[in-house]
Amino acid sequence: MGMYVSQLDRPWIETPFPLQGFHIRSEDDIAKLRVFCKYVYIDTKLGVAPLGSENFRHAAPVRKADKPAAPKGPVRGNLGKFEPVRYQVRQPLKKEVITAAPLHRDLTRAVLHLMKNIREGNGVNLKLARKAGHVVVESVLRNPDAMIWLSRLKEKDSYSYNHSVRCSILAAVFGRHLGLPKDALENLATGALLMDIGNVMLPRELLARADAELSSSELEILRSHVEKGVKLLEESGQYDEQSVGVVHHHHERHDGSGYPYGLTGTQIPLLARIAGIVDTYDAITSPRPWADAITPTEAVSLLYEQREKKFQGKLVEQFIQAVGVYPTGTLVELSNGEVGAVIAQNTARRLRPQVMVVLDAGKAPLPRPHVVDLMSTDSDEAGRPLAVTSSLMAGSYDIDLSRLQINAA
């Protein structure tokens, strides 16, 4: 009793347990663990340590890895070893949304300006890009939910510009969860913001078509955006190798099926592996000229299916923990039929976020939306069990997130 279970012997998503650890409160918790797990890891800083703990194993056994094959091309932007930083939320969500809203608008304007400069042959304004990356990280460190909420609001600009902004935000949130040092977070956010700048140099008609519709020569042209982006950064001067590494390697894949070099596993720099997951997640959850969006929950399931194939398994699981199965800004339906928007995560139990309920069980707008914290509320007013049953597409029931006033705990 009182121990904090921090890791299982299998992926969290394969079990009914919270996605980011939990305290053992009852014998029933232990019985449930026995059903799914042969062993678990506990964090003695967050919970009770066992008596005679010096006799217990304190780390997973490490198998001597085979020497990896030499990379098939140059690798840039390796992060190296680092001591994870434990970041704390420094500002309530409601206050950070107010602070971050004008910053988010400026981010989109900055990306538009960056792309316009490149199109006009003026190169990359790297100083502006790094300032934008810094703004993203500062807000995400204060409260990671605010920028994600703002990125989910209805947008009028093109997919490509907003994709860059959303990827920068998601990458910073993911990196924060992993405990990356602040300078690496800023390099990651900047790299994610710039990873598709090479597309500006490509014919627009190619960008409006799916890969499957392109000929081999057209696909080669499309993939050249990576090298074009790297060249633009190199020509700008004063670039950072970690940010360039994100641009250079975000299309590499764990199984070697990516490009431009077909790197595998940990040959791919960590920041680029993060960017690859974020890039894919945002793309499939956003409407594109050639494809409809899918829900965040469907996207998480798709990424999970690709673990140890397209993406490193442990990173996929950490990404799910970072953003949740129901990310901030996701429209969800509750078990009592009511509909609302996720306004904040509960880091201890990602499946039970804070939800602003806006529609009643008959799907009629409520005169006064109210917040339900599923972490502390497990039943509705009628005494029925209350939980999220599904996520909905953005804009379902004509719900406009920009009209909702955040009032999270």
C-alpha positions in Angstrom: 0.0 0.0 0.0 1.2 3.5 -0.8 3.8 2.4 -3.4 3.9 4.4 -6.6 3.8 2.2 -9.7 5.9 4.1 -12.3 6.4 1.5 -15.0 4.9 -1.9 -16.0 6.4 -4.9 -17.7 4.2 -4.1 -20.8 2.9 -0.9 -22.5 0.5 1.1 -20.4 -2.0 1.3 -23.3 -2.5 -2.5 -23.2 -3.9 -2.2 -19.7 -6.7 -0.3 -17.9 -4.3 1.5 -15.7 -3.5 5.2 -15.8 -1.0 6.1 -18.5 1.6 7.7 -16.2 1.8 5.8 -13.0 -0.4 5.6 -9.9 -0.4 5.0 -6.1 -1.5 1.6 -4.8 -4.5 2.4 -2.6 -6.1 -1.0 -2.1 -5.7 -4.7 -2.3 -8.0 -4.5 -5.4 -5.3 -2.4 -7.1 -2.7 -5.2 -6.4 -5.1 -7.9 -7.7 -5.7 -6.0 -10.9 -1.9 -5.6 -11.4 -1.5 -9.4 -11.0 -3.9 -10.0 -13.8 -1.9 -8.0 -16.3 1.7 -7.9 -15.0 4.3 -10.3 -13.7 6.3 -7.5 -12.3 6.2 -3.6 -12.0 8.7 -0.9 -11.2 8.0 1.5 -8.3 9.3 5.1 -7.7 10.5 5.4 -4.1 10.6 9.2 -4.4 6.9 9.3 -5.1 5.7 6.5 -2.9 6.4 4.0 -0.1 9.7 2.0 -0.4 9.7 -1.7 0.4 11.2 -3.0 3.6 14.6 -4.5 2.9 14.6 -2.7 -0.4 18.4 -3.2 -0.7 17.6 -6.7 -1.7 15.3 -5.7 -4.6 16.4 -5.0 -8.2 16.5 -1.2 -8.7 16.8 -1.2 -12.5 15.7 -3.2 -15.5 18.4 -5.7 -16.6 20.4 -4.3 -19.5 21.2 -6.6 -22.4 24.4 -5.9 -24.1 23.4 -4.4 -27.4 24.8 -5.5 -30.7 27.0 -2.9 -32.3 24.8 -0.9 -34.6 25.6 -0.8 -38.3 27.2 2.3 -39.6 24.7 5.0 -40.7 23.9 5.1 -44.4 24.4 8.9 -44.5 25.6 11.8 -42.4 23.9 12.2 -39.0 23.4 15.7 -37.6 22.2 17.1 -34.3 22.8 14.2 -31.8 21.8 15.4 -28.3 24.1 13.2 -26.3 23.4 12.1 -22.7 21.4 14.4 -20.4 19.9 14.4 -16.9 16.1 14.7 -17.3 14.7 17.9 -15.9 11.5 17.6 -13.8 9.4 20.6 -14.9 6.5 21.9 -12.8 3.4 23.8 -13.9 4.1 27.4 -13.0 0.9 29.1 -14.1 -2.8 28.1 -14.0 -4.3 27.2 -17.4 -6.8 30.0 -17.5 -4.1 32.6 -16.9 -1.6 31.0 -19.3 -4.3 30.9 -22.1 -4.7 34.7 -21.7 -0.9 35.2 -21.7 -0.3 32.9 -24.6 -3.1 33.9 -27.0 -1.4 36.9 -28.5 1.9 35.0 -28.6 0.2 32.2 -30.6 -1.1 34.8 -33.1 2.4 36.2 -33.4 3.7 32.7 -34.0 1.5 32.2 -37.1 2.4 35.6 -38.4 6.1 34.8 -37.9 5.8 31.6 -39.9 4.0 33.5 -42.7 6.8 36.1 -42.7 9.5 33.3 -42.8 7.9 31.6 -45.7 7.3 34.9 -47.6 11.0 35.8 -47.2 12.1 32.5 -48.6 9.7 32.7 -51.5 11.0 36.1 -52.4 14.6 34.8 -52.3 15.7 36.4 -49.1 16.6 33.2 -47.2 15.7 32.2 -43.7 15.4 34.8 -40.9 16.9 32.4 -38.4 16.8 35.1 -35.6 13.0 35.3 -36.0 12.7 31.5 -36.0 14.7 31.1 -32.9 12.7 33.8 -31.1 9.5 32.0 -32.1 10.9 28.7 -30.7 11.8 30.5 -27.5 8.2 31.9 -27.1 6.8 28.4 -27.6 9.0 26.8 -25.0 8.5 29.6 -22.4 4.7 29.1 -22.6 4.9 25.3 -22.6 7.1 25.3 -19.5 4.6 27.5 -17.7 1.7 25.3 -18.6 1.8 22.8 -21.5 -2.0 22.7 -22.0 -2.4 26.3 -23.0 -0.6 26.3 -26.3 -2.2 23.0 -27.2 -5.6 24.5 -26.5 -4.9 27.5 -28.7 -3.5 25.4 -31.5 -6.9 23.5 -31.7 -9.0 26.6 -32.3 -10.5 27.1 -35.7 -8.0 28.4 -38.2 -8.3 30.4 -41.4 -4.7 30.1 -42.7 -3.4 27.3 -44.8 -2.6 23.8 -43.4 1.1 24.1 -44.0 1.6 27.3 -41.9 -0.5 26.0 -39.0 1.1 22.6 -39.2 4.5 24.2 -38.5 3.2 26.0 -35.5 1.3 23.0 -34.1 4.3 20.7 -34.6 6.6 23.2 -32.8 4.1 23.3 -29.8 3.6 19.5 -29.7 7.4 18.9 -30.0 8.0 21.3 -27.0 5.2 19.6 -25.0 6.7 16.2 -25.7 10.2 17.3 -25.0 9.1 18.8 -21.7 7.5 15.5 -20.7 10.8 13.7 -21.5 12.7 16.2 -19.4 14.9 17.7 -22.1 17.2 20.5 -21.0 15.8 24.0 -21.9 18.3 24.7 -24.6 17.5 21.4 -26.3 13.8 22.2 -26.0 14.3 25.5 -27.8 16.4 23.8 -30.6 13.6 21.2 -30.9 10.8 23.8 -31.1 12.8 25.8 -33.6 13.6 22.8 -35.8 10.0 21.6 -35.7 8.9 25.1 -36.8 11.3 24.9 -39.8 11.3 21.3 -40.7 9.1 21.8 -43.8 10.6 25.1 -45.1 12.0 23.3 -48.1 8.4 22.9 -49.3 8.4 26.6 -50.2 10.8 25.7 -53.0 8.5 23.0 -54.5 5.6 23.3 -57.0 2.4 23.8 -55.1 0.5 21.2 -57.1 2.8 18.5 -55.7 2.1 19.6 -52.2 -1.7 19.3 -52.7 -1.5 15.6 -53.6 -1.0 12.4 -51.6 2.3 10.4 -51.9 0.3 7.5 -53.4 -0.8 9.8 -56.3 2.7 10.8 -57.3 5.0 9.2 -59.8 8.4 8.0 -58.7 10.0 11.2 -60.2 7.4 13.4 -58.5 7.9 11.7 -55.2 11.7 12.3 -55.5 11.0 16.0 -56.1 8.7 16.1 -53.1 11.3 14.4 -50.8 13.9 16.9 -51.9 12.3 19.4 -49.5 14.5 18.0 -46.8 17.8 18.8 -48.5 16.4 22.1 -49.7 15.4 23.0 -46.2 18.9 22.1 -44.8 20.5 24.1 -47.5 18.4 27.2 -46.7 19.4 26.9 -43.0 23.1 26.4 -43.9 23.0 29.5 -46.1 21.4 31.5 -43.3 24.5 31.3 -41.0 24.5 31.0 -37.2 22.4 27.8 -37.4 22.3 25.2 -34.7 23.2 21.6 -35.5 20.3 20.2 -33.4 17.7 22.3 -35.2 19.2 21.3 -38.5 19.2 17.7 -37.5 15.5 17.9 -36.9 15.0 19.3 -40.4 17.4 16.8 -41.9 16.1 13.6 -40.3 12.4 14.0 -39.3 11.4 11.7 -42.2 13.7 8.9 -41.2 11.9 5.9 -39.7 12.8 3.4 -37.0 12.7 0.4 -39.4 14.9 2.2 -42.0 12.0 2.9 -44.4 12.4 6.7 -44.2 14.5 9.2 -46.1 16.9 10.7 -47.1 19.4 8.1 -45.8 17.3 5.2 -44.5 18.7 5.5 -40.9 17.4 3.0 -38.4 16.7 3.0 -34.6 19.0 5.2 -32.6 21.0 6.2 -35.6 18.2 8.8 -35.9 18.9 11.7 -33.5 16.5 11.9 -30.6 15.1 15.3 -31.5 14.4 14.1 -35.0 12.7 11.0 -33.7 10.5 13.2 -31.6 9.8 15.5 -34.6 8.9 12.5 -36.8 6.2 11.3 -34.3 4.8 14.9 -33.9 4.8 15.5 -37.6 2.8 12.4 -38.3 0.4 12.9 -35.4 -0.5 16.4 -36.4 -0.8 15.6 -40.1 -3.3 12.8 -39.6 -5.4 14.8 -37.1 -5.6 17.8 -39.4 -7.7 18.1 -42.6 -5.3 18.1 -45.6 -6.1 18.7 -49.3 -5.9 15.0 -50.0 -7.2 13.4 -46.8 -9.7 14.0 -44.0 -8.6 14.3 -40.4 -9.0 11.5 -37.9 -9.7 11.9 -34.2 -6.8 12.2 -31.7 -7.8 8.9 -30.2 -7.6 7.2 -33.6 -4.3 8.8 -34.3 -2.8 7.5 -31.0 -4.0 4.0 -31.9 -2.4 4.3 -35.3 0.9 5.5 -33.8 0.8 2.6 -31.3 0.4 0.1 -34.1 3.5 1.5 -35.7 5.7 1.1 -32.6 9.0 -0.6 -33.4 8.1 -0.2 -37.1 8.0 3.4 -38.2 8.7 4.7 -34.7 10.6 3.7 -31.6 8.2 1.9 -29.2 9.2 3.6 -26.0 9.0 7.1 -27.6 5.5 6.3 -28.9 4.4 5.3 -25.4 5.9 8.5 -23.9 4.2 10.6 -26.5 0.9 9.1 -25.6 1.6 9.9 -21.9 2.7 13.5 -22.9 -0.4 14.5 -24.9 -2.9 12.0 -23.5 -5.4 9.8 -25.4 -7.7 12.9 -25.3 -5.4 15.9 -25.8 -6.4 19.4 -24.6 -8.9 20.8 -27.1 -10.4 17.5 -28.0 -14.1 17.2 -28.2 -15.4 14.2 -26.3 -18.6 12.4 -25.5 -19.2 11.3 -21.9 -20.9 8.1 -20.8 -24.1 10.0 -19.9 -24.3 11.4 -23.4 -23.1 14.9 -22.7 -20.5 16.5 -24.9 -17.6 18.7 -24.0 -14.1 19.8 -24.7 -11.0 18.6 -22.8 -9.5 21.7 -21.2 -6.7 20.2 -19.1 -4.9 16.9 -18.5 -4.7 15.0 -15.2 -1.1 13.8 -15.4 -1.7 10.9 -13.0 -4.6 9.5 -15.0 -4.6 10.6 -18.7 -7.9 8.8 -19.4 -9.7 11.1 -16.9 -9.1 14.7 -17.9 -10.9 17.9 -17.0 -13.8 18.4 -19.4 -15.9 21.6 -20.1 -19.4 20.2 -20.7 -21.2 22.3 -23.4 -24.0 20.0 -24.6 -26.5 18.0 -22.6 -27.4 14.4 -23.2 -29.8 15.4 -26.0 -27.0 17.4 -27.6 -28.6 20.7 -26.9 -26.3 23.6 -25.8 -26.2 24.2 -22.1 -27.0 27.8 -21.0 -24.0 27.7 -18.8 -21.2 25.2 -19.6 -19.6 23.6 -16.5 -16.3 21.9 -15.8 -16.2 18.2 -14.7 -12.9 16.9 -13.3 -13.0 13.2 -14.0 -10.1 12.7 -11.7 -12.2 13.5 -8.7 -15.7 12.8 -10.2 -16.6 9.2 -11.1 -20.3 9.5 -11.4 -22.9 12.0 -12.7 -25.8 13.6 -10.8 -27.9 10.5 -11.3 -25.2 8.3 -9.7 -24.2 6.7 -13.0 -20.5 6.0 -13.7 -19.0 8.9 -15.6 -16.1 8.6 -18.1 -15.1 9.6 -21.6 -16.5 7.1 -24.1 -15.2 8.6 -27.4 -13.4 11.5 -29.0 -15.2 13.5 -31.7 -14.0 15.3 -34.8 -13.2 19.0 -34.4 -16.2 21.1 -35.1 -18.7 18.3 -34.2 -22.2 19.7 -33.3 -20.9 23.1 -34.5 -18.9 23.6 -31.3 -16.4 26.4 -31.7 -13.6 26.2 -29.2 -12.8 29.9 -29.6 -16.1 30.8 -28.1 -15.5 28.8 -24.9 -14.1 30.6 -21.8 -11.5 28.5 -20.1 -12.2 27.9 -16.4 -10.0 25.0 -15.4 -8.9 24.0 -12.0 
